[in-house]
């Protein structure tokens, strides 16, 4: 391995050892997208998920007459033309071409309703460009790295809720929420009727809804919710369920089924009616021998069903469906076929109504049903079971649902979000396919003629470019990048909106434990709506968050780890990770502190079901990087974890002396470091590339024997910070798969390093660190401790205009030679040039409008060739406030269409060279493939004929044997369809064919892209001739006004940079590097920074690095022990001397090593001044903000302050000539220029705006203007 860094090994101070490995931290992104694409899975082995599922749902598409059908066979991808880095440099999207193999089947009618196949056409159809996820979980869209944030949304299924009516009565309701389709809501009203709402529209009686589903007879409906009592009449005596009863007891009870005379057919009582005394007398006197009544106890528990049924006059299923149609589509004409089809589509058509697998799982689980998982539409059994549960709830049985419980909220990751978008695109495409089937000539129909890929392409583009869940990646440092990929958002389509989200949905919930971090969330309006996954959390097949626990059996903690969802966890009692265990992993204490739902009971070891796998299970990665987190107030921990993401990578990264042991895991998973894809020996390493001779071949045998890694050097991140990778291996090192071989920004020998360790004293210093301000030593500036590099890009285009083409040139009119000193002969700045504000980066001239010249001028122009008059200077200059060094220049241009024979010759030679290189590699892949499959395949019997579809020739004949020539020369696409007797061999062969075909396709795509670029030049927008991008790197040293922070939410602004000799110093003469105000600690309750300071001091003195994991960190006694070892005072305090006077300070001061970060809030980016600038069109006041070159707003409260002091003239000046008095400010400018003193303020424009606003409200407002001692009315027209 690489030479170990002296600090690389950390001394772990935690008592509990983590035995359960952290998962891949960006798996939430990569696994979801892999499952969506299934790129590397052979077409016939693809699972019904992601793209495959969407294709199978939408296809086949049939014509209205049923004689033409478009079927889906499979889909494939052409590898991306350009590499990830090329896409970033050229502003392109890293995407693969999606192609679907479609089969068009035409039938002919034979009569008698029978049809037969007439013609089959199979074709590959291009469906658009599908953005491909990079190995680090991001997408490159138009050259920028983006992340699709996972969405937390309400799970499909059924939920039961209770709400309080204003009159104090409790109202129960049930909701049936599909993944796609109409919502159903069942709700009681105040009068004990039960209603249903479809898609939150107007209400219907629940019994009408049941009748629409086929429960037509009242007796049938009542039997679903009540038991019946059988009443018999015999010789004037009445019996209920075989027991004698008095007739009076039956009065007022509800009839369960129609009562009629068996001889005459006369109906005495209808079902769902109360039994009256006179009706009972008539029944007793008639030939009726028995009748059914509802059980009175059950009716008393819930009378709503029978109540509703008694008022429901609809008698048939048709009438009920018509009633539903009238409510959902009011005003539309209803014919029997219309409303029947509508009702069937509304709930039973999979394309319109879908619970998804998760919805069916949830319904079955909640209602105790056993309906098959494949039944994803609404069944009548679902409705009955929902209503039965609602009725039971009213009787005090069953459990209400908490909508904020993580069993009722699920995660939609990138794959699922894209599936939904792709489905939308395909459904739109389906319409155009049907239309074309109708209108085009049948004989000319082919899949390519029918399919228009535009709708699919547009939807995918729109999702990546405009969706609320597609974010410009936060790329300030590796942690910011990692956290962004692990973020969960409750916003977005189908989610919540900021305005409607209440307190409950934002709050921490007991089920968040181990799934969602309770600490890391933004501080602004998105608080609680954006969250972060906890360290060990993962998403299960249904989209629910799971967290791992050790199984506890008979009081002993086993090594078996189980993943539990929030729903499952509710049934168990879980011990915490810090519960003491003996060497046999049994609980030491008789009572164990546990969690059960929202309670914290102490139980016996036998009552414990599970135990946490780690103390850091509760928090996210960012929070788990804060040492002594357990000693910080939660609000400050929130700020600490958020501010770590804003830390700027420094010139020299240094890992913290006091860490948590998670630094290397974070760096490894962040995607900013380079990791070995396969193990082997380093054969070459320099600052730009590393080559490894592979010893582990890995899963894919077709890759070459040497892996080459190109390092990213001085590249610009999304936030203009510098991405620079440095090798940490040397020639001869052996590396294993997954090892870090090169550090990235803010990484120190494989460990995350967001800041620097500095010597701190908690000491007030002349009031300069008042209110969280920070005093720094000049040493930190001189030694570039907190210096960072920022890279800005400046772009210039030369375009074809109506007046002629723009030209990038050094020949610029009226510009001195000195101004052109940094430009090369083409007018582009030289790499390495130091540039300042106003310096020319790219020289450019554009044509002026044609002006008619006098004949003599034309003659002079012809003689002297002076064209300076025809063009104007449009050069790109460095903006104000910027300076730096040009580190890179990227030029993109179209190929000149010259016919120079020499140029053509050199072009052909270059193309042939590229072809040779790639053809050798393709031959190598084929040879490897032959070698791997030869032994098993040669001589096996072919089971099916295989044709080459391109020319309809038989290539592999049924019954013949596989020959070596087949393996050598037959195309992979044909070999993929080869079937042999042995199933196991067949499977292995298919996998090999798939891998070899993919590897070959990749090489062909790269070859073609390179050749195309040589022949055509760069792919530029229409009208653009040339694009030049100049990258300027700026060194930002620490300066007054920069924001700094520790890891505990201890943030502040640098107020003074003090000479080294003036800083307080230790007894041995070492001056302090940073002074923090001690008053910033007690009220903020973040004592973690003090413990870090003490332990950091001991670590520096002992020359070691410590790891103090969260909730499992070093105790005060441990810190004291290390202080003693290091020969430092146990209190962590020491007597300092004042650097200016040399006198000892009155009291001992807390001193130590603290880890401080420089945040991306730099004063250089914020400092701003305005002399002249733009004004707002309506109010005529200066704009605001640095971007608009705005002014300082003198707001309402500032006006009050001046009014309080009676500063009338100052106020008048501020509100008129310095703001929006148009005439006054012009006059003031004139007066200043002429040296006059008198300035006469006029009417501010905002007053005129107010007057016009009032006039627009039909108020007759007239301005009164005082002129020379008299008041006169100013007519509306006089000044306007």
Secondary structure, 3 states (H helix, E strand, C coil): CCCCCCCCCEEECCCCCCCCCCCCCCHHHHHHHHHHHCCCCCHHHCCCCHHHHHHHHHCCEECCCCCEEEEEEEEEEECCCCCHHHHHHHCCCCEEEEEEEEEEEEEEEEECCEEEEEEEEEEEEEEEEEECCCCCCCEEECCEEEEECEEEEECCEEEEEEEECCCCCEEEEEEEECCECCCEEEEECCCCCEEEEECCCCEEEHHHHHHHCCCCCHHHHHHHHCCEEEEEEECCEEEECCEEECHHHHCCCEECCCEECCCCCCEEECCCCECCHHHHHHHHHCCCCEEEEECHHHHHHCCHHHHHHHHCCCCCHHHHHHHHHHHHCCCCCCCHHHHHHHHHHHHHCCCCCECHHHHHHHHHHHHCCCCCCCCCCCCHHHHHHHHHHHHHHHCCCCCCCCCCCCCCEEEECHHHHHHHHHHHHHHHHHHHHHHHHHHCCHHHCCHHHHCCCHHHHHHHHHHHHHCCCEEECCCCCHHHHHHHHCEEECCCCCCCCCCCCCHHHHCCCHHHCCCECCCCCCCCCCECCEEEECCCCEECCCCCEEEEEEEEECCEEEEEEEEEEHHHHCCCCEECCCCCECCCCEECCCCEEEEECCECCEECHHHCCEEECCHHHHCCHHHHCCCCHHHECHHHHHHHHHHHCCECCECCCCCCCEECCCHHHHHHHHCCCEECCCCEEEEEECCCEEEEEECCCCCCCCCCCEEEEECCCCEECCCCEEECCEECCCCCCEECCCCEEEECCCEECCEECCCEEEEEEECCCCCCCHHHCEEEEHHHHHCCCCCEEEEEEEEEEEEEECCEECEECCCCCCCCCHHHCCECCCCEECCCCEECCCCEEECEEEECCCCCCCHHHHHHHHHHCCCCCCEEECCEECCCCCCEEEEEEEEEEECCCCCCHHHHHHHHHHHHHHHHHHHHHHHHHHHHHHHHHHHHHCCCEECCCEEECCCCEEEECCCCECCHHHHHHCCHHHHCCCCECCHHHHHHHHHHHHHHHHHHHHHHHHHHHHHHHHHHECCCCCCEEEEEEEEEEEEECCCCCCEEECCCCCEEEEEEEECHHHCCECCCCCECCEEECCHHHHCCCECHHHHHHHHHHHHHHHCCEEECCCCCCCCHHHHHHHHHHCCCCCCCEECCECCCCCCECCCCEEEEEEEEEEECCCHHHHCCCCCCCCECCCCCCECCCCCCCCCCCCCHHHHHHHHHHCCHHHHHHHHCCCCCCHHHHHHHHHHHHHCCCCCCCCCCHHHHHHHHHHHHCCCCCCEEEEECCEEEEECHHHHC
